[in-house]
Structures are given as C-alpha cells and as structure tokens.
Amino acid sequence: MSLAFLAFLVVWLLGMAATFVPALPATVIIFAGTVAATLIDGFQVWPDLPFLTTFAVIAVLISMVDNVASAWGARKYGGSKQAVWGAVIGGLVGILPVIPFGLILGPLAGALIAELFIVRKPLAEALRSAWGTLVGLLTGLAAKLVLHLLIGLYELWRLWDPARSLVG
C-alpha cells in the first residue's frame, strides 16, 4: 500500500461515517481525500485532471441526491417544503447521542412538527407527509451511501500499486 492509498483510505472511511451525519459534507470529505491522494501520488495533468474534473461533477450531483430524494418523498406523499426543512432540522437534532434512533426519529418528528404547527395540516395528512419525507431522506441516504462506496472502491483500485508499497 502506498502513502496515497493509505491517506485516501483513512479519509474515505471518515467520509463513509460522515454519510450518516446530516451536518457533515461526506461527499466533500471524500473528494478532498481524492485530491489529497492524487497530489501525494504525484499529480499528472493526464490522466489526473480529467479524473478529478469528472469526480468533481459527480460529487456535485451526489450532493444533490438527498435534496432531490427528500423533495420527491415529500411531494409523493403530499408533504410541503416546510416538512422537508423540518426533516432536515430534525435530522440535525437527531445526531445528538441522547436521542435513541435520532437519525430516523429526528427527521420524522421534524417533518411532522412542521406539518402540524407551521402548515397546520390535520394529523392524518401530517403523518402521511412526514412519512413520505422520511422515506425520501432514507432513500437519499441509501443512494449516497452506495455512491460513496462505489467511488471509494474505484479510487482505492486506481491507487493500488503493490510495487510502491510502504511495507517492503
């Protein structure tokens, strides 16, 4: 394993963990690891620049996945923009270790509270749209997790060079 491989591996694992924390930009962390590993490995205009440019575009698209998925879930189940924001805020509150299952209950509670008290929907409608918002958020999270996994595995494959191993 080369130094570039190890550096990316550490940053990628941090980014994978950050995927589950709404406040942390996991995709940016993984992209930064890719840039750092490329620089450590000895940046070459070809093929590194096209690779990094392509990965930057993919990173921007991945960053939009949970927004699109949340909006999709909210709209599909009749949720409002306020429900989406409530779910995001609830997800941030759900990070706190004192809330069991906070990453799931936080967005659900946030969307429900927004629908009940801001939009003033009846309980049945609010529950339905809160559920849809949660489905969208979890769908986005799953999509990001898979994309982060695939990008990380590709980058590890790209950096793998047994001839440049740090360990004899």
C-alpha positions in Angstrom: 0.0 0.0 0.0 1.3 3.4 -1.0 1.1 6.6 1.1 -1.6 7.9 -1.3 -3.6 4.7 -0.9 -3.5 4.9 2.9 -4.3 8.6 3.0 -7.3 8.1 0.8 -8.4 5.0 2.8 -8.4 7.0 6.1 -10.3 10.0 4.6 -12.7 7.7 2.7 -13.6 5.8 5.9 -14.2 9.2 7.6 -16.4 10.2 4.7 -18.4 7.0 4.8 -19.1 7.6 8.5 -20.0 11.2 7.8 -22.6 10.0 5.3 -24.8 9.2 8.3 -24.4 12.7 9.8 -26.6 15.3 8.0 -24.4 18.2 9.1 -21.2 16.8 7.7 -20.4 17.1 4.0 -19.4 13.5 3.4 -19.1 13.9 -0.4 -16.8 16.9 0.0 -14.7 14.9 2.5 -14.3 12.0 0.1 -13.5 14.4 -2.8 -10.9 16.1 -0.7 -9.3 12.7 0.1 -9.2 12.0 -3.6 -7.5 15.3 -4.3 -5.0 14.8 -1.5 -4.2 11.2 -2.6 -3.7 12.4 -6.2 -1.3 15.1 -5.1 0.6 12.7 -2.8 0.8 10.2 -5.7 2.4 12.9 -7.9 -0.3 14.8 -9.9 -0.1 14.5 -13.6 -2.2 16.5 -15.9 -3.1 13.4 -17.8 -4.9 11.3 -16.5 -5.4 13.0 -13.2 -7.0 16.3 -14.3 -9.8 14.6 -16.3 -10.4 12.2 -13.4 -10.6 14.9 -10.8 -12.8 17.1 -13.0 -15.2 14.1 -13.6 -15.2 13.3 -9.9 -16.0 16.9 -9.1 -19.0 16.9 -11.3 -20.1 13.5 -9.8 -19.6 15.0 -6.3 -21.9 17.9 -7.0 -24.5 15.5 -8.3 -24.2 13.3 -5.3 -24.5 16.3 -3.0 -27.9 17.0 -4.6 -29.2 13.4 -4.2 -30.6 13.8 -0.7 -32.3 17.1 -1.6 -33.9 15.6 -4.6 -34.9 12.4 -2.7 -36.4 14.4 0.2 -38.4 16.6 -2.1 -39.5 13.5 -4.1 -40.7 11.7 -0.9 -42.4 14.8 0.5 -44.2 15.6 -2.8 -45.2 11.9 -3.4 -46.8 11.7 0.0 -48.3 15.2 0.0 -45.6 16.9 2.1 -44.7 20.6 2.0 -41.4 22.4 1.7 -41.7 23.1 5.4 -41.9 19.3 6.0 -38.6 18.9 4.2 -37.0 21.6 6.2 -38.4 20.2 9.4 -37.0 16.8 8.5 -33.5 18.3 7.9 -33.6 20.2 11.2 -34.9 17.1 12.9 -32.1 15.1 11.4 -29.6 17.6 12.8 -31.1 17.4 16.2 -31.3 13.6 15.9 -27.5 13.4 15.7 -27.3 14.1 19.5 -26.4 10.9 21.3 -29.1 11.4 23.9 -31.8 10.6 21.4 -32.1 6.9 20.6 -32.6 6.3 16.9 -32.3 10.0 16.4 -31.2 9.8 12.8 -34.6 8.2 12.0 -36.8 9.7 14.6 -35.4 13.2 14.2 -36.4 13.7 10.5 -39.7 12.1 11.1 -40.5 14.3 14.1 -39.2 17.4 12.4 -41.4 16.9 9.3 -44.4 16.0 11.5 -44.0 19.1 13.7 -43.6 21.3 10.6 -46.7 19.9 9.0 -48.8 20.1 12.2 -47.7 23.5 13.6 -46.5 25.5 10.6 -48.6 24.2 7.7 -51.4 23.3 10.1 -52.4 20.1 8.4 -54.7 17.6 10.1 -52.9 14.7 11.9 -53.6 12.1 9.3 -52.2 14.2 6.5 -49.3 15.4 8.5 -48.4 11.8 9.4 -48.6 10.8 5.7 -46.4 13.6 4.5 -43.9 13.2 7.4 -43.6 9.5 6.4 -43.0 10.5 2.8 -40.3 12.9 3.8 -38.6 10.3 5.9 -38.9 7.8 3.0 -37.2 10.4 0.8 -34.5 11.1 3.2 -33.7 7.5 3.8 -33.7 6.8 0.0 -31.3 9.7 -0.5 -29.1 8.4 2.3 -29.0 4.9 0.8 -28.2 6.3 -2.6 -25.4 8.5 -1.2 -24.0 5.5 0.7 -23.9 3.3 -2.4 -22.3 6.1 -4.5 -19.7 6.9 -1.8 -18.9 3.2 -1.6 -18.5 2.8 -5.4 -16.4 6.0 -5.7 -14.2 4.9 -2.8 -13.7 1.4 -4.2 -12.8 2.9 -7.6 -10.3 5.3 -6.1 -8.7 2.6 -4.0 -8.4 0.4 -7.1 -6.9 3.3 -9.0 -4.4 4.0 -6.3 -3.4 0.3 -5.6 0.1 -0.3 -6.7 1.9 -3.2 -4.9 5.2 -2.1 -6.4 5.1 1.2 -4.3 4.1 -0.4 -1.0 5.3 1.3 2.2 5.7 -2.2 3.7 8.7 -3.7 1.9 
